[in-house]
Structure formats: C-alpha cells, structure tokens
Amino acid sequence: MTIIPDISDNSPAEGDLQIYNTLLQLWQAENPIKTIKLQFLLASNAGLLGFLSLQNDNLTLLATGGVVLNIIWLLSIGRTSLFQKAWKNKLNDIAQRHPDDARFQVLDITSAEKRAPAWLRVIGGVSSRYYLLGTPAGLAVAWLAIAMTRL
C-alpha cells in the first residue's frame, strides 16, 4: 500500500493537497489510539488498586508491577503522541506553502475557538499531552512511593 500518492501528473497545489489529505488521515488516526491507551491505563491502575486493597503481603511486588506498567504506558502513549505531532508538523509545513488556499487551513481553528464559551475554552484548552503523559508518569511515581514504603 502506498501512503503518499503519485503526484506526477498534478499541479504543485493539487499534489500538495493529496499529500495533505493523506497526512490529515494519519494525524486523525492517532486520536482514538491515544484515547484507548489512556482508558486502558486508567482501567489497569484501577485493577491494581483493587488488588492492592486485598493484599497484605507482596505489596512491594504489586507496586513494582504498577511502576513498570505505567512506565510502559508512558512510553507507548509518548510514541503515539510523537507520531501525531510529526504528522501535524508536516501538515503545517504544507499549509504554510499555501496560506491563501482554504483547503490547507482546515486545522487552523483559532478564530472558531475564540467563539466558544469561555468555560469550554478553559476546560478544553488543556493540551492533551499534559494528561496523556502526566497521568502515567504521576501514577508511576505513586506506585513507586507505595513500593518504597514497603521496603
């Protein structure tokens, strides 16, 4: 399967548009992946917390497992976020070559965001990278603290 289409017969703008659309699809595909990974991270930690409440011994082993699990999730979500940022950077590069062509400006939502209610701009304005990467990092530290208290 060819990811970048053949643009040899097209004008530069049309060729860029084909590439832009392909990159846009790749960029969009990362969102559900990040969401699923975050949900699985939270579910896994909830399960570990349930086991922690049932355990009287082997807490260090369980907490160490929590540390390892969250570090792996951090790396996995980080990699997904990296790819999405790479696709976005490439989209921005193409959009900058065609600043007056609306087809390349679909991701420029600055003016549309300003028309949203203030409360939604505050809540929705938090970059996903903070909670996508902060959650597993914070949970890894929490599990490490639990493991250290049992040593």
C-alpha positions in Angstrom: 0.0 0.0 0.0 1.4 3.4 -1.0 0.9 6.0 1.7 2.0 9.0 -0.4 0.0 9.1 -3.7 1.7 9.6 -7.1 1.5 13.3 -7.9 3.5 13.4 -11.1 0.5 14.5 -13.3 -0.8 17.1 -10.9 -0.1 20.8 -10.3 2.0 21.6 -7.2 -1.1 22.7 -5.2 -3.1 19.6 -6.2 -0.1 17.3 -5.4 0.3 19.0 -2.0 -3.4 18.6 -1.4 -3.2 14.9 -1.9 -0.3 14.6 0.4 -2.0 16.9 2.9 -5.2 14.7 2.9 -3.1 11.6 3.5 -1.2 13.2 6.4 -4.5 14.5 7.8 -5.9 10.9 7.8 -2.7 9.7 9.6 -2.9 12.6 12.1 -6.6 11.9 12.8 -6.0 8.2 13.3 -3.8 8.8 16.3 -6.6 10.4 18.4 -8.6 7.2 19.0 -5.4 5.3 19.7 -4.4 7.8 22.4 -7.9 7.7 23.9 -7.9 3.9 24.1 -4.4 3.8 25.6 -5.4 6.3 28.3 -8.6 4.4 29.1 -6.7 1.1 29.4 -4.1 2.8 31.6 -6.7 4.0 34.0 -8.5 0.7 34.0 -5.3 -1.2 34.6 -4.4 1.1 37.5 -7.9 0.7 38.9 -7.4 -3.1 38.8 -4.1 -2.8 40.5 -5.6 -0.6 43.2 -8.3 -3.2 43.8 -5.6 -5.9 44.2 -3.6 -3.6 46.5 -6.6 -3.2 48.8 -6.9 -7.0 49.0 -3.2 -7.7 49.6 -1.5 -7.8 52.9 1.8 -9.3 51.7 3.5 -8.9 48.3 2.6 -5.2 48.2 6.1 -4.4 47.0 5.8 -6.7 44.1 2.4 -5.4 43.2 3.5 -1.8 43.5 6.7 -2.5 41.4 4.4 -4.0 38.8 2.4 -0.7 38.9 5.6 1.2 38.3 6.6 -0.9 35.3 3.1 -0.9 33.8 2.9 2.9 34.0 6.4 3.4 32.5 5.5 1.2 29.6 2.2 3.1 29.1 4.1 6.4 29.3 6.5 5.2 26.5 3.6 3.9 24.4 1.4 7.0 24.7 4.5 9.1 24.2 5.3 7.4 20.9 1.7 7.8 19.7 1.8 11.5 20.6 5.2 11.9 18.9 3.8 10.4 15.6 0.7 12.7 15.8 3.0 15.7 16.4 5.1 14.7 13.4 2.1 14.4 11.2 0.9 17.8 12.4 4.3 19.4 11.7 4.2 18.1 8.2 0.6 19.4 7.7 1.7 22.8 9.0 4.7 22.8 6.5 2.3 22.2 3.6 -0.3 24.7 4.8 2.4 27.4 5.1 3.2 26.9 1.4 -0.5 27.7 0.6 -1.6 30.4 3.1 -4.4 31.7 0.8 -5.9 28.3 0.0 -8.6 27.4 2.5 -8.2 23.7 1.7 -4.9 23.8 3.6 -6.2 25.8 6.5 -8.7 23.3 7.9 -6.7 22.7 11.1 -6.4 26.5 11.8 -9.3 26.8 14.3 -8.1 29.8 16.3 -11.0 32.1 15.3 -13.5 29.3 15.8 -12.1 28.5 19.3 -12.5 32.2 20.3 -16.2 32.0 19.6 -16.7 29.0 22.0 -17.9 29.8 25.6 -15.2 30.9 28.0 -15.7 27.9 30.4 -15.3 25.5 27.5 -12.1 27.3 26.3 -10.6 26.9 29.8 -11.5 23.3 30.3 -10.9 22.3 26.7 -7.8 24.4 26.4 -5.6 22.0 28.4 -3.3 20.2 26.0 -3.8 16.5 25.9 -0.1 15.9 26.2 -0.3 17.1 29.8 -2.7 14.4 30.9 -1.7 11.8 28.4 1.9 11.9 29.5 1.4 13.3 33.0 -1.1 10.6 34.1 1.2 7.5 33.6 4.2 9.5 34.9 2.3 10.5 38.0 0.9 7.0 38.6 4.4 5.5 38.2 5.7 7.9 40.9 2.7 7.0 43.1 3.3 3.3 42.7 7.0 3.8 43.4 6.1 5.6 46.6 3.9 2.7 47.6 6.7 0.3 46.8 9.2 2.3 48.8 7.0 2.4 51.9 7.0 -1.4 52.0 10.8 -1.8 51.8 
